[in-house]
Amino acid sequence: MAKDFAKAFYKSKKWQDCRQSFIDERTLIDGGLCQICHKKLGYIVHHKVMLNASNITDASISLNFDNLMFVCKDCHDNLPGHGVGNKEPKKYFFDESGQIFPTPPLKKNCE
């Protein structure tokens, strides 16, 4: 979910056109595969330099193909500052009968 300062930017025609053009280019290059895992189709156009209130109006950051990546949701969620992949996993869980067990290690989807 976009932060408040970024909502207007992500709805703008400039961003929508840039995003679609980037996806079209990636589709021509490799069929639109995730640029991290190269296994799944891209789903999100990610800014390598995260947008913030002071750089969002700088087109060399917000609209520059060199600062964009087309990534699948799983890889995006594992990037710093994005999604669930950056939370520390729970170390224990309870089964249906209330017994406590260590949580098995998670397998990353993009490996």
MODELLER restraints for C-alpha pairs under 7 A, 6 or more apart:
rsr = mdl.restraints
at = mdl.atoms
rsr.add(forms.Gaussian(group=physical.xy_distance, feature=features.Distance(at['CA:5:A'], at['CA:53:A']), mean=6.02, stdev=0.5))
rsr.add(forms.Gaussian(group=physical.xy_distance, feature=features.Distance(at['CA:9:A'], at['CA:15:A']), mean=6.63, stdev=0.5))
rsr.add(forms.Gaussian(group=physical.xy_distance, feature=features.Distance(at['CA:15:A'], at['CA:63:A']), mean=6.79, stdev=0.5))
rsr.add(forms.Gaussian(group=physical.xy_distance, feature=features.Distance(at['CA:18:A'], at['CA:63:A']), mean=6.37, stdev=0.5))
rsr.add(forms.Gaussian(group=physical.xy_distance, feature=features.Distance(at['CA:19:A'], at['CA:45:A']), mean=6.70, stdev=0.5))
rsr.add(forms.Gaussian(group=physical.xy_distance, feature=features.Distance(at['CA:22:A'], at['CA:65:A']), mean=6.73, stdev=0.5))
rsr.add(forms.Gaussian(group=physical.xy_distance, feature=features.Distance(at['CA:23:A'], at['CA:32:A']), mean=6.84, stdev=0.5))
rsr.add(forms.Gaussian(group=physical.xy_distance, feature=features.Distance(at['CA:26:A'], at['CA:32:A']), mean=5.00, stdev=0.5))
rsr.add(forms.Gaussian(group=physical.xy_distance, feature=features.Distance(at['CA:32:A'], at['CA:41:A']), mean=5.66, stdev=0.5))
rsr.add(forms.Gaussian(group=physical.xy_distance, feature=features.Distance(at['CA:32:A'], at['CA:42:A']), mean=5.69, stdev=0.5))
rsr.add(forms.Gaussian(group=physical.xy_distance, feature=features.Distance(at['CA:33:A'], at['CA:39:A']), mean=6.52, stdev=0.5))
rsr.add(forms.Gaussian(group=physical.xy_distance, feature=features.Distance(at['CA:33:A'], at['CA:40:A']), mean=5.71, stdev=0.5))
rsr.add(forms.Gaussian(group=physical.xy_distance, feature=features.Distance(at['CA:33:A'], at['CA:41:A']), mean=4.25, stdev=0.5))
rsr.add(forms.Gaussian(group=physical.xy_distance, feature=features.Distance(at['CA:33:A'], at['CA:42:A']), mean=5.15, stdev=0.5))
rsr.add(forms.Gaussian(group=physical.xy_distance, feature=features.Distance(at['CA:34:A'], at['CA:40:A']), mean=5.69, stdev=0.5))
rsr.add(forms.Gaussian(group=physical.xy_distance, feature=features.Distance(at['CA:34:A'], at['CA:41:A']), mean=5.34, stdev=0.5))
rsr.add(forms.Gaussian(group=physical.xy_distance, feature=features.Distance(at['CA:34:A'], at['CA:42:A']), mean=4.36, stdev=0.5))
rsr.add(forms.Gaussian(group=physical.xy_distance, feature=features.Distance(at['CA:34:A'], at['CA:70:A']), mean=5.68, stdev=0.5))
rsr.add(forms.Gaussian(group=physical.xy_distance, feature=features.Distance(at['CA:34:A'], at['CA:71:A']), mean=4.17, stdev=0.5))
rsr.add(forms.Gaussian(group=physical.xy_distance, feature=features.Distance(at['CA:34:A'], at['CA:72:A']), mean=5.27, stdev=0.5))
rsr.add(forms.Gaussian(group=physical.xy_distance, feature=features.Distance(at['CA:35:A'], at['CA:69:A']), mean=6.45, stdev=0.5))
rsr.add(forms.Gaussian(group=physical.xy_distance, feature=features.Distance(at['CA:35:A'], at['CA:70:A']), mean=5.83, stdev=0.5))
rsr.add(forms.Gaussian(group=physical.xy_distance, feature=features.Distance(at['CA:35:A'], at['CA:71:A']), mean=5.57, stdev=0.5))
rsr.add(forms.Gaussian(group=physical.xy_distance, feature=features.Distance(at['CA:36:A'], at['CA:71:A']), mean=6.45, stdev=0.5))
rsr.add(forms.Gaussian(group=physical.xy_distance, feature=features.Distance(at['CA:36:A'], at['CA:75:A']), mean=6.80, stdev=0.5))
rsr.add(forms.Gaussian(group=physical.xy_distance, feature=features.Distance(at['CA:37:A'], at['CA:110:A']), mean=5.22, stdev=0.5))
rsr.add(forms.Gaussian(group=physical.xy_distance, feature=features.Distance(at['CA:37:A'], at['CA:111:A']), mean=6.48, stdev=0.5))
rsr.add(forms.Gaussian(group=physical.xy_distance, feature=features.Distance(at['CA:40:A'], at['CA:72:A']), mean=6.24, stdev=0.5))
rsr.add(forms.Gaussian(group=physical.xy_distance, feature=features.Distance(at['CA:41:A'], at['CA:72:A']), mean=6.03, stdev=0.5))
rsr.add(forms.Gaussian(group=physical.xy_distance, feature=features.Distance(at['CA:42:A'], at['CA:70:A']), mean=5.20, stdev=0.5))
rsr.add(forms.Gaussian(group=physical.xy_distance, feature=features.Distance(at['CA:42:A'], at['CA:71:A']), mean=4.41, stdev=0.5))
rsr.add(forms.Gaussian(group=physical.xy_distance, feature=features.Distance(at['CA:42:A'], at['CA:72:A']), mean=4.35, stdev=0.5))
rsr.add(forms.Gaussian(group=physical.xy_distance, feature=features.Distance(at['CA:43:A'], at['CA:70:A']), mean=6.77, stdev=0.5))
rsr.add(forms.Gaussian(group=physical.xy_distance, feature=features.Distance(at['CA:43:A'], at['CA:71:A']), mean=5.78, stdev=0.5))
rsr.add(forms.Gaussian(group=physical.xy_distance, feature=features.Distance(at['CA:43:A'], at['CA:72:A']), mean=4.74, stdev=0.5))
rsr.add(forms.Gaussian(group=physical.xy_distance, feature=features.Distance(at['CA:43:A'], at['CA:73:A']), mean=5.97, stdev=0.5))
rsr.add(forms.Gaussian(group=physical.xy_distance, feature=features.Distance(at['CA:44:A'], at['CA:70:A']), mean=5.75, stdev=0.5))
rsr.add(forms.Gaussian(group=physical.xy_distance, feature=features.Distance(at['CA:44:A'], at['CA:71:A']), mean=5.44, stdev=0.5))
rsr.add(forms.Gaussian(group=physical.xy_distance, feature=features.Distance(at['CA:44:A'], at['CA:72:A']), mean=6.23, stdev=0.5))
rsr.add(forms.Gaussian(group=physical.xy_distance, feature=features.Distance(at['CA:44:A'], at['CA:73:A']), mean=6.56, stdev=0.5))
rsr.add(forms.Gaussian(group=physical.xy_distance, feature=features.Distance(at['CA:45:A'], at['CA:68:A']), mean=6.37, stdev=0.5))
rsr.add(forms.Gaussian(group=physical.xy_distance, feature=features.Distance(at['CA:45:A'], at['CA:69:A']), mean=5.58, stdev=0.5))
rsr.add(forms.Gaussian(group=physical.xy_distance, feature=features.Distance(at['CA:45:A'], at['CA:70:A']), mean=4.62, stdev=0.5))
rsr.add(forms.Gaussian(group=physical.xy_distance, feature=features.Distance(at['CA:45:A'], at['CA:71:A']), mean=6.45, stdev=0.5))
rsr.add(forms.Gaussian(group=physical.xy_distance, feature=features.Distance(at['CA:46:A'], at['CA:68:A']), mean=5.48, stdev=0.5))
rsr.add(forms.Gaussian(group=physical.xy_distance, feature=features.Distance(at['CA:46:A'], at['CA:69:A']), mean=5.05, stdev=0.5))
rsr.add(forms.Gaussian(group=physical.xy_distance, feature=features.Distance(at['CA:46:A'], at['CA:70:A']), mean=6.18, stdev=0.5))
rsr.add(forms.Gaussian(group=physical.xy_distance, feature=features.Distance(at['CA:46:A'], at['CA:71:A']), mean=6.90, stdev=0.5))
rsr.add(forms.Gaussian(group=physical.xy_distance, feature=features.Distance(at['CA:47:A'], at['CA:67:A']), mean=5.57, stdev=0.5))
rsr.add(forms.Gaussian(group=physical.xy_distance, feature=features.Distance(at['CA:47:A'], at['CA:68:A']), mean=4.75, stdev=0.5))
rsr.add(forms.Gaussian(group=physical.xy_distance, feature=features.Distance(at['CA:47:A'], at['CA:69:A']), mean=6.51, stdev=0.5))
rsr.add(forms.Gaussian(group=physical.xy_distance, feature=features.Distance(at['CA:48:A'], at['CA:67:A']), mean=5.21, stdev=0.5))
rsr.add(forms.Gaussian(group=physical.xy_distance, feature=features.Distance(at['CA:48:A'], at['CA:68:A']), mean=5.87, stdev=0.5))
rsr.add(forms.Gaussian(group=physical.xy_distance, feature=features.Distance(at['CA:48:A'], at['CA:69:A']), mean=6.93, stdev=0.5))
rsr.add(forms.Gaussian(group=physical.xy_distance, feature=features.Distance(at['CA:49:A'], at['CA:67:A']), mean=6.47, stdev=0.5))
rsr.add(forms.Gaussian(group=physical.xy_distance, feature=features.Distance(at['CA:51:A'], at['CA:62:A']), mean=6.87, stdev=0.5))
rsr.add(forms.Gaussian(group=physical.xy_distance, feature=features.Distance(at['CA:55:A'], at['CA:61:A']), mean=6.91, stdev=0.5))
rsr.add(forms.Gaussian(group=physical.xy_distance, feature=features.Distance(at['CA:56:A'], at['CA:62:A']), mean=5.68, stdev=0.5))
rsr.add(forms.Gaussian(group=physical.xy_distance, feature=features.Distance(at['CA:61:A'], at['CA:67:A']), mean=6.20, stdev=0.5))
rsr.add(forms.Gaussian(group=physical.xy_distance, feature=features.Distance(at['CA:74:A'], at['CA:109:A']), mean=6.40, stdev=0.5))
rsr.add(forms.Gaussian(group=physical.xy_distance, feature=features.Distance(at['CA:74:A'], at['CA:110:A']), mean=6.67, stdev=0.5))
rsr.add(forms.Gaussian(group=physical.xy_distance, feature=features.Distance(at['CA:75:A'], at['CA:110:A']), mean=6.06, stdev=0.5))
rsr.add(forms.Gaussian(group=physical.xy_distance, feature=features.Distance(at['CA:76:A'], at['CA:82:A']), mean=6.63, stdev=0.5))
rsr.add(forms.Gaussian(group=physical.xy_distance, feature=features.Distance(at['CA:77:A'], at['CA:83:A']), mean=4.06, stdev=0.5))
rsr.add(forms.Gaussian(group=physical.xy_distance, feature=features.Distance(at['CA:77:A'], at['CA:84:A']), mean=5.63, stdev=0.5))
rsr.add(forms.Gaussian(group=physical.xy_distance, feature=features.Distance(at['CA:77:A'], at['CA:85:A']), mean=5.23, stdev=0.5))
rsr.add(forms.Gaussian(group=physical.xy_distance, feature=features.Distance(at['CA:78:A'], at['CA:84:A']), mean=6.92, stdev=0.5))
rsr.add(forms.Gaussian(group=physical.xy_distance, feature=features.Distance(at['CA:78:A'], at['CA:85:A']), mean=4.21, stdev=0.5))
rsr.add(forms.Gaussian(group=physical.xy_distance, feature=features.Distance(at['CA:78:A'], at['CA:86:A']), mean=5.93, stdev=0.5))
rsr.add(forms.Gaussian(group=physical.xy_distance, feature=features.Distance(at['CA:80:A'], at['CA:86:A']), mean=6.52, stdev=0.5))
rsr.add(forms.Gaussian(group=physical.xy_distance, feature=features.Distance(at['CA:90:A'], at['CA:103:A']), mean=6.84, stdev=0.5))
rsr.add(forms.Gaussian(group=physical.xy_distance, feature=features.Distance(at['CA:91:A'], at['CA:102:A']), mean=5.79, stdev=0.5))
rsr.add(forms.Gaussian(group=physical.xy_distance, feature=features.Distance(at['CA:91:A'], at['CA:103:A']), mean=5.28, stdev=0.5))
rsr.add(forms.Gaussian(group=physical.xy_distance, feature=features.Distance(at['CA:92:A'], at['CA:100:A']), mean=6.58, stdev=0.5))
rsr.add(forms.Gaussian(group=physical.xy_distance, feature=features.Distance(at['CA:92:A'], at['CA:101:A']), mean=5.45, stdev=0.5))
rsr.add(forms.Gaussian(group=physical.xy_distance, feature=features.Distance(at['CA:92:A'], at['CA:102:A']), mean=4.28, stdev=0.5))
rsr.add(forms.Gaussian(group=physical.xy_distance, feature=features.Distance(at['CA:92:A'], at['CA:103:A']), mean=4.85, stdev=0.5))
rsr.add(forms.Gaussian(group=physical.xy_distance, feature=features.Distance(at['CA:93:A'], at['CA:100:A']), mean=5.67, stdev=0.5))
rsr.add(forms.Gaussian(group=physical.xy_distance, feature=features.Distance(at['CA:93:A'], at['CA:101:A']), mean=5.48, stdev=0.5))
rsr.add(forms.Gaussian(group=physical.xy_distance, feature=features.Distance(at['CA:93:A'], at['CA:102:A']), mean=6.35, stdev=0.5))
rsr.add(forms.Gaussian(group=physical.xy_distance, feature=features.Distance(at['CA:93:A'], at['CA:103:A']), mean=6.03, stdev=0.5))
rsr.add(forms.Gaussian(group=physical.xy_distance, feature=features.Distance(at['CA:94:A'], at['CA:100:A']), mean=4.53, stdev=0.5))
rsr.add(forms.Gaussian(group=physical.xy_distance, feature=features.Distance(at['CA:94:A'], at['CA:101:A']), mean=6.24, stdev=0.5))
